[in-house]
């Protein structure tokens, strides 16, 4: 008897690999292995978004400045940023150029476009470490500066891109990763939801032990299913 073949979609592959990358990050697994898996995920997300008429590089640019401009409009910028004249000069320039962003704006309400040169530069910078780990035909004698491997940022970027296109969530891996990031953010305000309770719980764990704690938490949550 022949066993039935199993087929998966690109989006299901993205979900499974991103969940695995999050678990590897928390374990913690070797940082280069985490980066390779997360980079493969990000490449798929870029292509899926492009097939739907979206531009990941432009979206990253928007996210990086949207909250700064919106909080500037609200007068809610953290004190250390509001007192930084160089940063404030940048924010005021962004606010002037992006007049659609108001104090009440939502990220989903705003769209931006970027030129091809800026987009090429974004992907060149983003893929530098992953290309080093993937190819050796032109740079076999080169070395990689490990300071350029930022898995925390890469996973946050993947998480954001996934939310732009996915009809579902990332399971317990996604919940715990989002809570982990929120716990590390001084500007995140705790509310009364169950998610906020999780954030508060993680905040009570010493920073140097949070990743290991989150790995155990994901394992325990998944074992209950």
Secondary structure, DSSP 8 states (H G I E B T S, - for coil): ---------HHHHHHHHHHHHHHHHHHT--HHHHHHHHHHHHHHHHHHHHHTT--HHHHHHHHHHHHHHHHHHHT---HHHHT-HHHHHHHHHHHHH-TT--TT--GGG------HHHHHHHHHHHTHHHHHHH--SS-TT----GGG--HHHHHHHHHHHHHHH-SS--HHHHHHHHHHHHHH-TT----SSHHHHHHHHHHTS-GGGHHHHHHHHHHHHHHT-
